[in-house]
C-alpha cells in the first residue's frame, strides 16, 4: 500500500498546512510534496484573487523564468488553470507539446512537459483556486490519481478559505 492509498500523504499535507504560520512556505512545501508523490517536475498552485477575481499564483516549481509573468495572474476560462476553474472539473492533456485542442496555451510548450493536469480546488462546491502538475513524459492521469488530486485540492482549498 502506498502512502497515498493509506491516507498518510493527506494527513501529512493537512498537518503541514495547519502547523505552518508562513502561508507561502506552506503552499510551496505542499506543492513540492505533491510533485514528488505524483512523480512530476512542474507544478503550480493558484488561488482566487479577491480584488480581480482572477487566479493568482501562490506557489510554483519548475516553470521557466520566461513564463512566470504569463502565469502569475490567469483569467478564469483561459489556459488549463482557467478552464479547470471555470468548469470546476479537472482538465488534462496527455502531451502538452503536441496538444491541438486549444485547452493549453501555445506558451505552455515552453515548460517542456508533456502529461499535464489541472484540478480545481473546491470546498463545498466553492472554487478556491487550482492545482496543476505535469510530467516530462506523455501521460494520462487515471481516475484514482484524479480523485486523489481533487481530494488534495479540497484540503488546500480549505486552508486558503480559512
C-alpha positions as CSV (number, residue, x, y, z in Angstrom):
1,X,0.0,0.0,0.0
2,X,1.4,3.4,-1.0
3,X,1.5,6.4,1.2
4,X,-1.3,7.9,-0.9
5,X,-3.5,4.8,-0.6
6,X,-3.1,4.7,3.1
7,X,-4.1,8.3,3.6
8,X,-0.7,9.2,5.2
9,X,0.0,11.7,2.4
10,X,-3.2,13.7,3.0
11,X,-2.6,13.6,6.8
12,X,1.0,14.9,6.2
13,X,-0.3,17.7,3.9
14,X,-3.2,18.7,6.3
15,X,-0.8,18.8,9.3
16,X,1.8,20.8,7.4
17,X,-0.9,23.4,6.4
18,X,-2.2,23.7,9.9
19,X,1.2,24.0,11.7
20,X,3.0,26.4,9.4
21,X,2.4,30.1,10.1
22,X,4.1,31.1,6.8
23,X,1.4,30.6,4.1
24,X,3.8,30.9,1.2
25,X,6.3,28.4,2.6
26,X,3.4,26.1,3.5
27,X,2.0,26.1,0.0
28,X,5.4,25.7,-1.6
29,X,6.0,22.6,0.6
30,X,2.7,21.1,-0.3
31,X,3.4,21.6,-4.0
32,X,6.8,20.0,-3.7
33,X,5.4,17.0,-1.8
34,X,2.7,16.7,-4.4
35,X,5.1,16.7,-7.3
36,X,7.2,14.1,-5.6
37,X,4.1,11.9,-4.8
38,X,2.9,12.0,-8.4
39,X,6.4,11.9,-10.0
40,X,6.0,15.3,-11.6
41,X,8.6,18.0,-12.3
42,X,6.4,21.1,-12.8
43,X,3.5,22.5,-10.8
44,X,1.5,25.5,-9.7
45,X,-1.0,26.4,-7.0
46,X,-3.2,29.4,-7.9
47,X,-5.8,30.9,-5.5
48,X,-8.6,33.3,-6.3
49,X,-7.6,36.9,-6.1
50,X,-10.4,38.7,-4.3
51,X,-9.8,42.0,-6.0
52,X,-9.6,40.9,-9.6
53,X,-11.4,37.6,-9.5
54,X,-8.5,36.1,-11.4
55,X,-6.3,33.1,-10.4
56,X,-3.2,34.4,-8.6
57,X,-0.1,32.2,-8.4
58,X,0.7,31.3,-4.8
59,X,3.3,28.6,-5.3
60,X,5.3,27.2,-8.3
61,X,8.1,24.8,-9.2
62,X,9.9,24.0,-12.4
63,X,8.4,26.8,-14.6
64,X,10.9,28.6,-16.9
65,X,11.6,32.1,-15.9
66,X,10.2,33.5,-19.1
67,X,6.7,32.0,-18.3
68,X,6.4,33.4,-14.8
69,X,4.8,36.7,-15.7
70,X,2.3,35.0,-18.0
71,X,1.0,32.7,-15.3
72,X,1.1,35.0,-12.2
73,X,-2.4,36.1,-12.9
74,X,-4.7,33.9,-15.1
75,X,-8.2,34.9,-16.1
76,X,-11.0,32.3,-15.4
77,X,-11.6,30.5,-18.7
78,X,-8.1,30.9,-20.1
79,X,-5.5,28.1,-20.3
80,X,-5.7,24.9,-18.4
81,X,-6.0,26.5,-15.0
82,X,-8.6,29.0,-16.1
83,X,-10.7,26.3,-17.8
84,X,-10.4,24.0,-14.8
85,X,-11.6,26.9,-12.6
86,X,-14.4,27.8,-15.0
87,X,-15.7,24.2,-15.4
88,X,-15.0,23.2,-11.8
89,X,-13.6,20.0,-13.1
90,X,-10.1,18.6,-14.0
91,X,-8.5,19.4,-17.3
92,X,-5.7,17.2,-18.6
93,X,-3.5,17.0,-21.7
94,X,-1.7,13.7,-22.4
95,X,1.1,15.6,-24.4
96,X,1.3,19.3,-23.9
97,X,3.9,19.5,-26.7
98,X,1.5,18.2,-29.4
99,X,-1.9,19.3,-28.0
100,X,-4.1,20.9,-30.6
101,X,-7.3,21.0,-28.5
102,X,-6.8,24.7,-27.6
103,X,-7.1,23.9,-23.9
104,X,-3.4,24.7,-23.3
105,X,-2.0,28.0,-24.4
106,X,0.9,27.8,-27.0
107,X,3.3,29.3,-24.5
108,X,2.7,26.2,-22.2
109,X,5.0,24.3,-24.6
110,X,7.9,26.3,-23.1
111,X,7.5,24.2,-19.9
112,X,8.9,21.2,-21.9
113,X,6.5,18.9,-20.1
114,X,4.0,16.6,-21.7
115,X,1.5,14.8,-19.4
116,X,-0.3,17.7,-17.5
117,X,-3.4,18.1,-15.3
118,X,-5.0,21.0,-13.5
119,X,-7.7,20.4,-10.9
120,X,-10.0,22.9,-9.3
121,X,-9.6,23.3,-5.6
122,X,-13.2,23.1,-4.4
123,X,-14.7,23.4,-0.9
124,X,-18.4,22.6,-0.6
125,X,-18.6,23.4,-4.4
126,X,-17.0,26.8,-4.0
127,X,-13.9,27.5,-6.1
128,X,-10.8,28.4,-4.1
129,X,-8.2,28.0,-6.8
130,X,-6.4,25.4,-8.9
131,X,-3.6,22.9,-8.6
132,X,-1.6,22.0,-11.7
133,X,1.1,19.3,-12.1
134,X,2.9,17.9,-15.0
135,X,5.3,15.1,-16.0
136,X,8.2,15.4,-18.5
137,X,6.7,12.4,-20.4
138,X,3.5,11.7,-22.2
139,X,1.0,10.6,-19.6
140,X,-2.7,10.4,-18.9
141,X,-3.7,10.6,-15.2
142,X,-6.1,7.8,-14.2
143,X,-9.3,8.1,-12.3
144,X,-7.7,7.2,-8.9
145,X,-5.0,9.8,-9.5
146,X,-7.6,12.4,-10.5
147,X,-9.7,11.6,-7.4
148,X,-6.6,11.9,-5.2
149,X,-5.7,15.3,-6.7
150,X,-9.3,16.5,-6.2
151,X,-9.1,15.5,-2.6
152,X,-5.8,17.2,-2.2
153,X,-7.2,20.3,-3.9
154,X,-10.0,20.4,-1.4
155,X,-7.6,20.2,1.5
156,X,-5.6,23.1,0.1
157,X,-8.8,25.0,-0.6
158,X,-9.9,24.7,3.0
159,X,-6.6,26.1,4.0
160,X,-7.0,29.0,1.6
161,X,-10.5,29.8,2.6
162,X,-9.8,29.9,6.4
